[in-house]
Each structure stands twice: as structure tokens, then as C-alpha cells.
Amino acid sequence: MIPKIAPLGAPQVQQPFLPLLAPSPLTPFTNISIPKLSGQCTLNFTTAKSLLSVTAIDCWEFFAPYLANVMCCPQLEATLTVLIGQSSKHTNALALNGTVAKHCLSDVEQILMGQGASGDLKNICSINSSNLTEASCPVKHVNDFYDMVDTSKLLIACEDIDPVKECCYQICHNAILEAATTIASKVSNVLDLPEHSIRVNDCRNIVLRWIASKLDPSHAKKVLRGLSNCRLNKVCPLVLPEPKQVAKGCGHGIRNKTVC
């Protein structure tokens, strides 16, 4: 707003200068368009409404390619895991069949694009409809999962993780790997399955969905994001030095400044 200038000879009254307010940095996300859904997806998007909104922000069109591995893709993977996990409460299945998976992935894309997310998330995050199925894992039904896995032990290890301690000691990671290896062994000898084999990795997704089914969506997302952060931190994120030498050189008054 430009300050008014008084006519010549009139007393000069200082008018306040009021700058125009800048648009909100989240303006792109408030312009939500109505997505065109297939009507063939069995997932309940309402249960993860807030997660989808966060995913749209983390995968905003202009930032997604640059923050893919750090923000966008881990959030997208967590959201899909939570959606399928929550759905299993009603379907008894920790995976979608191929046809439904295609519809659901398309619907998720439409919802996210309607909130400002990139329209190329499948390529950016290397996700396809098979990621929503059981893939090569021989177990997808909840009842079979309970028959083979020590679910109490798994839930205790993963229901509440410390992001730093988990990356250091991998308590939940190890419990997930143990459960994934167990259900993968339904069709193969465990000894023949290397830790990172395709089948064990596919079964790991089944385990993550089961964990997501036992927690509320927001807490499940927190756990899943904590686990994915450890993939970025290949080693313990906090490597502290041994403090004994520091205490010895600097304690009880500094005896030797060089040593301290």
C-alpha cells in the first residue's frame, strides 16, 4: 500500500507504510483439487488423511526430485505401508492382489497430485504396483503370520523406537529381519536365504505392514520413518569419543594444558 501524499500546503501527516503480505510458503498445498479415483481400491484413505497431506508436502512437485531419498520417498513408503497395514484389520491380508494394487497406487498418486505433489513419484521413488502386493513372500494373511512369528517379541521391539539408539543397536531392525526370515522359510530352507535376498526383503514389507496395523497411523509413521532414517545413516549417527582421557587430562584443575 503506497502512502498518500497530502496536497501542497496541507499539513504533512505521516501515513504508515503497510507492505503487502507475502503468500504463505505452503500456498501450493492449500489449493487442493478433487482427485479422480478409480473406485476399485479397497484401502481406506480416510485413516491416513493426515499422512497423505504430509506426503504431498514432502513430495511437492518442485522439491521431490531433490529430496527424494531424504524426505519424499521414505514418507511415501511409510504412507503406503500404513494404508495396507490398517486395511488388514478388516481384510485379514497384509498385501493387495495385483489388480487392486494398480488401482490403489493410481488413486494415491491422484490424491497426492491434487495436493501439489509431483506427478512422477513412481519414477522418482522407484515404486510400482507390485510393491503393494506380497511379491515373492509366501505369507500374506494375518492368521498365517501369527502362526509363524513371535508377534509379542516383535511388537515389544518395534512399538516405540528411539531414532538414535535404533540406528546404533538395531533392536527393531533385527526383530524385523528375524520375523521376515521366518516367514520366508515357509518355502525355502533358512540356511539358503542370504540376509538381503529378494524373498526376505519382500517378507520384510509384510512384517512392516503388520507392525503398522498394531499402531495408530501417526505413531506407525513415526516408527517407519525412524527405521528408514537408519538407511541414510549407515553407521551409528553419534560416535562419541572415549571421555576417560579428557577427564584425566582436564580434571581436578588443568595440570597440563597441552594434554587437556
GICORWO-V963492 format. One record per backbone hydrogen bond with DSSP energy under -1.0 kcal/mol. NH is the residue of the N-H (numbers start at 1). CO is the residue of the C=O. If there is no record, write none. Layout:
nh->NH co->CO
nh->NH co->CO
//
This chain:
nh->10 co->7
nh->27 co->24
nh->29 co->26
nh->30 co->27
nh->32 co->30
nh->33 co->114
nh->47 co->44
nh->49 co->46
nh->52 co->48
nh->53 co->49
nh->54 co->50
nh->55 co->51
nh->56 co->52
nh->57 co->53
nh->58 co->54
nh->59 co->55
nh->60 co->57
nh->61 co->116
nh->63 co->60
nh->64 co->60
nh->66 co->63
nh->67 co->63
nh->71 co->67
nh->72 co->67
nh->73 co->68
nh->75 co->71
nh->76 co->72
nh->77 co->73
nh->78 co->74
nh->79 co->75
nh->80 co->76
nh->81 co->77
nh->82 co->78
nh->83 co->79
nh->84 co->80
nh->85 co->81
nh->86 co->82
nh->87 co->83
nh->88 co->84
nh->89 co->86
nh->90 co->87
nh->91 co->87
nh->92 co->88
nh->94 co->140
nh->96 co->132
nh->101 co->97
nh->102 co->98
nh->103 co->99
nh->104 co->100
nh->105 co->101
nh->106 co->102
nh->107 co->103
nh->108 co->104
nh->109 co->105
nh->110 co->106
nh->111 co->107
nh->112 co->108
nh->113 co->109
nh->114 co->110
nh->115 co->112
nh->116 co->113
nh->117 co->112
nh->118 co->59
nh->124 co->120
nh->125 co->121
nh->127 co->122
nh->131 co->128
nh->132 co->129
nh->133 co->130
nh->137 co->134
nh->142 co->92
nh->145 co->141
nh->146 co->142
nh->147 co->143
nh->148 co->144
nh->149 co->145
nh->151 co->149
nh->154 co->150
nh->155 co->151
nh->156 co->152
nh->157 co->153
nh->158 co->154
nh->159 co->155
nh->166 co->162
nh->167 co->163
nh->168 co->164
nh->169 co->165
nh->170 co->166
nh->174 co->170
nh->175 co->171
nh->176 co->172
nh->177 co->173
nh->178 co->174
nh->179 co->175
nh->180 co->176
nh->181 co->177
nh->182 co->178
nh->183 co->179
nh->184 co->180
nh->185 co->181
nh->186 co->183
nh->187 co->184
nh->192 co->189
nh->193 co->190
nh->197 co->194
nh->201 co->197
nh->202 co->198
nh->203 co->199
nh->204 co->200
nh->205 co->201
nh->206 co->202
nh->207 co->203
nh->208 co->204
nh->209 co->205
nh->210 co->206
nh->211 co->207
nh->212 co->208
nh->213 co->209
nh->214 co->211
nh->220 co->216
nh->221 co->217
nh->222 co->218
nh->223 co->219
nh->224 co->220
nh->225 co->221
nh->226 co->222
nh->227 co->223
nh->228 co->224
nh->229 co->225
nh->231 co->228
nh->233 co->229
nh->234 co->232
nh->247 co->243
nh->248 co->244
nh->249 co->245
nh->250 co->246
nh->251 co->247
nh->260 co->256
//
